[in-house]
Amino acid sequence: MARKPETNIDELGLSATALAVVTERYLCRDSDGRVRESPGQMMDRVAGFVARAEDAYRARTADRWAERFSALLRSREFLPNSPTLMNAGTGSGVLSGCFVLPLEDSLDSIFATLHTTALLHQVGAGTGFAFSHLRPHDDLVHSTGAHASGPLSFITLFDAATQVVRLGGRRRGANIAVLDVHHPDIQEFVHAKSDRTALPTFNLSVGVTEEFMLAATADRPHPLINPRTGRVVQEVSARALMETIAAQAWRTGEPGLLFLDTINRANPLPELGPLEATNPCGEVPLRPYESCNLGSLALPRFLAGDHLDEQRLAQAVRVAVRFLDDVIDVSDYPTPELAAAAGATRKIGLGIMGLAETLAALGLPYDSEMAVRFTRRLMSRIARWGHAASRELAAERGVFPLFDHSRWAAASSAPMRNAQVTSIAPTGTIALLAGTSAGIEPMFALSYTRHLLGRAFVQVEPLFERLATERGLWSPAIAAEIAATGTATHPDLPVDLRRRFVTALEIDPVWHVRMQAAVQRHTDAAVAKTVNLPETADIDQVRNVFQHAWRAGCKGITVYRSGSRPDQVLRPPPPT
Ligand code: UDP
């Protein structure tokens, strides 16, 4: 597509925050570090590059699709994950946000994966690993007659390498380490981040089974098994282990849990083997070498008065699925195994962002039956439209190569282009670009200071200010109260306004889990969500959240108790 010169850096009407993020993270620079494109031109670059995939299916259609994709991105109704925005058409072309890499119990496997990890972090992708197959600490190493150093030592190695590679990057490659709850080093793993500065590039998740969850409730023994020999080396109390996990999560926010049986019941390709790990924020369970390119619909852009324009949303879903399917073809993969795995299952992750803002605009308090029901229904439609779009692509381009081995083939004769279509990403950066609330999270606060890229941005929730002004309620007293507390609790505010702007820490954890479960029900992959707890929450509450999430059908769960970690990105404003 021909590039028109654009002098107006702000032709998309971006906020100051969005403009700062785009400039720092996404805009191309010349060799002197000077920005050489506007945000609109960035969208054209991405759209034009991704649309090149179209020509391989039907000659001379790329330009037409480039225009459609560009219009969609420029409207910010849909945005792909950061690596696509940063890397498309720039020469460093890894476009997927998430990868899972193999770790077998050998130095060859571990160091080969460390190498691939460095290549992926260099271009801003996230990596997930199951460390469950590595022999435990102090186990025998036949070749040397010495003792093994165990999974934790290798997690530390990956962390150090990540920190070094990060120094050269625009986006910080993140990691997740998963350890199966049966691994003999599980205690060490659960405590690995007791020192809150340890392993800064890793999230940790314990892979738990239904058997373990039930044993923890019934207070039954739980076997620890050496993965090298398959032998039970010890029996521990499941309840005590759960207690330790909950206590650590209460103290530091880590580890989270992955519900492996729930994940594997929904595994689209069980023949390839079980899913044992996810990408760093948990929204995509993947097999080793698989990747997933994510993209999210900015729901508030589809608001039309007191409802969502579902026709326009369905249309955007259709184009977005096509866009994400094209990304697979034009992305670079640092190794042949990664290219082969992406091509074999063609997993994509279409999700939503701005749910909280949408609910507030529609007058549905996040912590209400109505909001949960609305969201479940909305997600079921998005999933239906997304699957229909994937079927349409299959008719045009063929099914994904392993289709015949998948659950899709078993469940119906409907062909699919993608083994997985939907996933709910955290949208940490792209929601800032879209100017809306992140993923499916509730609003964190109505006014806050965002510490980003070394600068502080003070924000007041614009929708709140607009609605309060329209109703003649915006006063200096209310503005001061919101600045001081970050919440709409001023007694002069009518209850309906207070309720619809309920913030993360005011929401009972039960509603966080219910919302996550409602979305999960209609999501192929998984849902990135943090259950925020107030500082006063106790360990029992954490354990209850874990049990509730498992019973409600979530694929994983993460809690964060206010103030329990020093590196909070969002901080409520200090009292004035
Ligand atoms: N991710 C990463 N580093 C980061 C943020 C994210 O590697 O600093 C990866 C991680 O796998 C995460 C995924 O990107 O699960 C999507 O994160 P998010 O939606 O926040 O990314 P965005 O596209 O908004 O930058």
Residues whose N, C-alpha, C, O or C-beta is under 5 A from the ligand:
A	BS01	UDP	P80 N81 S82 G97 C98 G124 A125 G126 R172 G173 A174 N279 P280 C281 G282 A425 P426 T427 G428 T429 I430 A431
